Amino acid sequence: MSDQSTISDQLVGTIKGPGERPHEYLFITADNRHARVGEFVYYTAHDSEQERRILGNITTRRLLRHLPDAFLADPETPPAIVSSLIGLDGENCELYEITVETIGYFSRRMGDFVNPRIPPGAGAPVFLASSQTLGEVLSPKRAGERGAAHIGSLLTREANEVPVVLSIKDVVSTHLAILASTGAGKSYTAGVLVEELMMPHNRAAVLIVDPHGEYDTLQAIEGDQHFHDAADNYRPEVKIYTHDRVKVRFSSLTEADVKYLLPEGTSDKMLHFLSQAFRTMMARVDEDRGLWGYHDLRDAVKEQKYEGNERSESSNASSIEGLLWRLDSRFDRPDGIFSQAEHIPLKDLFRPGRCTVLQLSDIEQQEQQVIVATLLRRINKARMATVRGAADPNSDSHLPYPVFTLLEEAHRFAPAGQTVVSTNVLKQILSEGRKFGVGIGLITQRPGKLDQDVLSQCMTQVIMRIVNPIDQDTVAKSVEGAGRQLIAELPALTKGQAVLSGVGVNTPVMCRVRPRLTRHGGETHDAPEEWAKWHSKTEQAHRQEESAVLVSKAEKKVEKFRGVRL
């Protein structure tokens, strides 16, 4: 066990005075090991005749005193030797000024931190918070409890010493954002979260929108004993819907969806005729049945066609034909995703204890956006109707449990500065979803390209290494709980390290993400290794064998053909 794991109320420094901001203070220390950015310390204060331990987080450190430069000039002579020759202890020559941001004391009654705003006095001692104390106050849940998601452990302590655990209730009700540069581990962290959601103590109803096909490895959850509960025979289920199984019922599209999918160059006149056709068709639709298909819309468009008459009215035939051609090219395809009546029922997508992965990798981006928009609308309407008691239990509008949807590559579905059909649906759910049990998780490598209104409504954030200054600035402006001091740490984080903040944790923490139980599906390909493997004797022999089999089959076909001719 490391010395840190046995630390209990270790004295690390002495208060110097207040910091630059009202909720900061400074202390002086010679301890270079424990006084690190992200570490937690406390001072004692009296509040209503009670002694309180006022916890704080170290945000910056500055070197006050160090060895003279002349001691460091000769790289072959250690500075400690030079110091000892003149009677100095080289190990204690450095002094640091540490800035601490006050958090407060933890109130078990309130389940949150309370800042009594009692500043520390100059000369008061500062103590390092013990791992046991931090394990009790940093996370709102304990690992393994109902509603707990064990994401990892505190970065400033040994691995697994201080667990970092999110509150699933808060994450689902107030939404989540996972933000990181490419290769920093955002999809890996999302996989850890999904594993926690599928554990027997959570049994969540989860949908993952997967544009790259990275999450199919989660299927290993079904056979992994970590996720089983023999007491009631619980075994989680993972369903994969490949692109060819994704269908959107045409009647679930709005007029805006159809217009969005039309190619560039569609004239205002054509769009006018399309709007007229929508109004005509919707007036004919049986409200009880509610089903209509593409050809119903096409017929309504075609009915508006006229060639002109005796009053010399001009023909609209060219505009109608042009509109029909554009509609047919998008919607009248035998292998298309739009269907007269077929779509994936919500109860197939969501069920407690089931994780559904919707793979959209072979579907073009505009259609992906429409798929997500229609799906989110269906989910939101179903939950609203169910919560209000207006949904028929036998209908697709009956969804009798809260649901959580993870959107990978979220900037595709709510891009900054652009108007796409999925953005407004996301904004509506993010602002109203908590009332109806519709949770959203956004995952993106480019927060600067994500709509800021959408990002700012995700009240729990997992922020990993971000190097791009625009993305850093976006996070600093849009994400609550992540102050400038923590943002400054983002470029220095390594793979698998994250800043967790927001309502899902009691206070922002720097976290080491735990290892996954299932294999990660988004590993970077080792191109040189694969090139070398291609030239290996084993691979060459395998290719020769495959080639011989193909030649043999071709020769047999030729012989058969000759026999028929004879």
URRATA-V444935 format. One line per field, one symbol per residue. phi: phi as a letter, one per 30 degrees, with the letter a starting at -180 (. if undefined). A space follows every 50 residues. Layout:
phi: ???
This chain:
phi: .ddddcdbhddbabdcldddceccbcbcacdddcdcdjdcbbbcbcbhic dccddbcdcbbbdcbbdeeddcdcddceeddddddcicdddcdcbbcccb cdckcdcdddiadbcdhcdddejddccdddddddddcdcdbcejddicbd dlbdddcdeidbdcbdddeddddbibbcbadeidjdddddddddedddde dbhdcbbcdcdciccdddddeeccddccbddbhdbdbbcccdedcdbbde dddcedddddddddjddddddddddddddddddcdddddicabddddddd dddddbcjbddidddceddddddddddddcccbdcddcbdbdadeddddb aeibccccdcdccddddeddedddddddddddddddddiccdeccddcbd adbbcccdhdddcaddibcbddddddeddddcdddbiccbbcbacbedcc edddddcddbbcccebcddddddddddccdicdddddddedddceicacc bjddbdaebcbcdddddcddccdddceeddddddcddddddddddddddd dddddddddddddddd
